[in-house]
Amino acid sequence: MAARKSGRGHGTHYVRLQKNFCFACGKNNEEGMHLRFTYDEDRDCFVCRFRLGKRYTGPPGHCHGGIIATILDEAMGKVNKLRHVVALTSEITVDYLKPVPLNKPLRVESREVKVKGREHVNMAEILNQKGEVLARGRGLFIAIDAHKMFSKFVDR
């Protein structure tokens, strides 16, 4: 079986933040989701397995749509690591196909769709344990110069 590369956090070789307070994946954010992604080389996608607790409730027994969008956005953002770029979300569309249940095993998978210049288009899906797609997202990410944008936020 091929080794899996870690896809954790937002650190890149351009700018390394002192701590990661990202709501979705930041290990230093006590209130965050602490999503952990791995790269599956065989399937050429990032994968994260997770369960959503009561704090993410929208409709009774199910996840809030904003949290679903957050998970898809985070998963799609990880794909940009494959190209060694920092790219920020410009647009995201979400298809809410079926209610996403709380307290059940779930996974999100993401992959690249196309790249043209600074524009990176990625997609992601949230699936249940049976492999049914519950939500699907497509996002446009714009590559930026991380040093210019984030250097004032890094301790020297």
ABEGO torsion letter per residue (X at the ends): XBBBBBABEABBAABBBABBABAAABAABAABAGBBBBBBAAAGBBBBBBBBBAAABBBBGBBBAAAAAAAAAAAAAAAAAAAGBBBBBABBBBBBABBBBBGBBBBBBBBBABBBEABBBBBBBBBBAAGBBABBBBBBBBBBBAAAAAAAABBX
